[in-house]
Amino acid sequence: MKVYLNKFYNILSNKFYFKMLYLFVALSFSTVLNDFYGIKLLNKLCLAWGLLLIITSIFDIIFRKNKVYYFQFFLYLFLILTLALNLFRYPTSENLKIWLVNLIILASIFSIDTYKSKSVLIKELNIFSYLYTFITFILSFISLIIIFSNKSIERVLTFSNGISTTISFSGLFSNENSLGIAAGMSFIISLYILLSTHSNKIKIFYCFNAILQLVTLLISGGRSALLLVLSLIFILIFVKFKNVWIRLLMLFSPTLIIPFLFKLSNTTLHYIFTGREYIWQAAWPIIKFFPLVGIGNSNKISTLIANQQHELRGVEAGGLHNIYIEIATVNGLVATALIILFISCTFLFLIRKIDKINSKTEKYFFSVLLTLVFGIPVINLMESSLIYIISFISIIFWVYTGYLVAILDKE
């Protein structure tokens, strides 16, 4: 009996199994499977499992002496700050539930398991990559068949605030952005497997999958996903040139676009951002009046609608379509700065580690994966999917970031 209990505990405390199950559930929620009772039940199971794993995370730090990195303290400060705000500034059950979701993301889904060997970490990373690419291969393949057949799936969705709307699916996905981003990330991960595997059979499949996902990305019409492909080009150039000034120029030159955007007409802005700019305009007065503390998640939608000058399309389901503006609106600018500091410091840490790799092959396939760590935060300039909700996008970002830090620190 004791042996079986130990085995059960080992499975229950293994974050790897948890991450794989949650990935399947999160992908299902972005597709036609989202209404299935079994998927909703699995989601509740994952939430409960995630909360249990928070306790094991504390044990890992204390007893397994799991290494804690300086950039993780930005996440801990973010959690402490937002908990204090949710308890004392806007104490509602909804806000506390969303804080628990953030806790699961940052303490269970994101983990840097340095107590594991490099070979075990790479094996887990590869299995996770195979799972994601296999699922997205099926979803993208069927989605393309539906799209090319000029057919569509329609369904009435009811949001937590009681508002219902009829949506037309993009293939099997709930919208074109989800389809495009899922395909874009599958394309990146397929490139990683192509570079890292020695099996010709696997290479043949992933060549086909990479082409399939690239076609799906282009057909989907999801503009956010194109940022991921641009990020891949950016990262490969960034890793190639080690000159500090070139890298600084590459990092900060995109900010030169901001003044140019203010000079564009409203029609041009609407064409580029497809209505997102109306949501950001509605959020600006909130950030201006509550810069340090925000207004909390439970007040977000109603306050935005009160400030709207135009119809705020997609705000109920997709939030503010910019995670940094969303954090500033919900929890204030200090919380936003902590998340940006974490992303920036983690990126610089990984770049320094990749620069030290001697093998060109290893350097390239780790650089390809670095695209996810860099590109997903870039995508979140147009989406809201890093925190506050557990989506397949947030899972991919936090899982791959954790594995990359743990693996590259062993180089």
Phi, psi and omega in degrees: 000318181297323179297316180293322178296320178296318178296318179297317179295320180298322177290315182297324183270000181273109183294336181299313178296320179300314182295320180294317179296316182293327176299314178299316181296315182295319176296321180297322181292341179266004183235190180294349180280355189297338181267356182291133182300321181299323179291319178296323178294317178296325178296317177296322177298317180296320178298315179295318179296319179298321178294321177295323182291339176298321178295317180294332177296321178295318178296323179299319180291319185281309189265323179272358180053045177296129184294137176251126183266154185300325182288343176292334180296333175296323177291319179297318178295322177299314180295318180295314181299311183291329175295316179299317179295319180290334180275324189246332184265312179222074185280091174233157180296325180296316179297320179291324177296318180292327175296321177295324175298315177299321179297318178297317180299312189273346181242341181245308179290317175270117177211140178249093189273072183289346178286345177274153178287161180300319181297320178293317180298316180294321178299314179296317179300317180293318178298316178300319179294318177298318180298311182297313182292327178293314180296314182290333174299312180295313183296316181292320181299311180292321180299318179295321177299315180296315182295313181290341177274001182058035177248161178211156178253130179242145181206147176271122178251138176245123182274172184297335179273006177090354180281132179248148177209150176266126180241147174258124182286149171266096189067238177266351185267153185291337177203167185293329180293317178298317178298312182295317181291318177300318179292319180298316179291324177295323176298313180298313182293326176296321177298319177301313181294321178300321181282332188263337184274154176251357182275124179293324179296316178295320180298320179298313180298316185283338169296314179296317181295320179299317178295315179302314183291325178293319176297316179299317179301313183290321181289328186299326184080005178283107186291328182301324183295332179297333178297332179290319178293319177297324178295324177298313178298316180301312184295317180298321176290318182299317180290326181295316182260117183266357179298127184301319184291322177296317180294319178296320178297318179295322182288321188258347180298327177300336180293341179293342180287333186302309179300327179295323181297324181293341181269352181284151178289161179299325179295317180293317178299319180294325178293321182286313189260356176048044175097348179298326183298331178293321178294317180294323178295322178291331181281334186301313178300327179294314179296323182293322182273335179231060188293329186265332188241340183069193185238359181085157181293322185294335180264355191300303187296313183296321180289321177297315180297324178294333181262002188289141172253342177223170177296130181264084183289130174081005184290328180293319184269323188253004180068213185273000179057029170196109189296330183286320174293323180296315179297318179298321179289317186278314187235004175095170185287331179295315178298320178298315180299322180295319178292318179296320177297319178299310182299315182296312183293322177295318179299314180295321177300313182292322178299315179299321180292318180294323178301331183273352180287129181276323181290123180296322181297311179298319181300319182289316183286332173286329176295322177299316178292329177299335177304323179293320181291326179271316188288323181294318172299329176292316176304326182286003165287342180240353181227170177232080188215035174260317179223179182076330175225151176259103179242169178296334179290312179295322179297314180299316181298307186289325179292311183290327176298314179299314180294318181297317178298312182296317182289312184291335177287349177263359180290000000 
